[in-house]
Amino acid sequence: METMNRVNLTPLIDVTFFILIIFILIAPMIEHGINLNLPSASPSKMAEPKSVTVSVSRHGDSFRVYIDNRRVELDELEERLRALKEADPLVSIILRADRNLKYSIVVDTLDRITESGISRLGIATVPKK
């Protein structure tokens, strides 16, 4: 006669599921952190970093560069953007370039923006229809 030595896992699984359910129900109720009595204040808008628009427009066979609607020469773009970055290190640039410009002009403008030390850069587009 052989004896069967088996471990019945059913009670162990039942207990495990019961503990899991308790943790699932109680965990959202537990507030982590230090108990503080915070002061009240009226809601205010967080200060957002300044955004500057650099526009490159086509002008006949040539092009023109603008910083916030003020015309600048491409050679002075980097210097002006460096001054903006010194005034506000979190400044961001939105590049608006005419779709009919030569690719090399847009790339040259992008190079000058990144060489100025500004890393927050977006390119303006219009949504597809």
Protein Blocks (a to p, Z undefined) as FASTA:
>chain_A
ZZdddddfklmmmmmmmmmmmmmmmmmmpcgdjddddddddddddddddddddddddehj
bccddeehiacdfklmmmmmmmmmmmmmkbccdddddfkbcfklmmmmmmmmmmnopabd
cddddddZZ
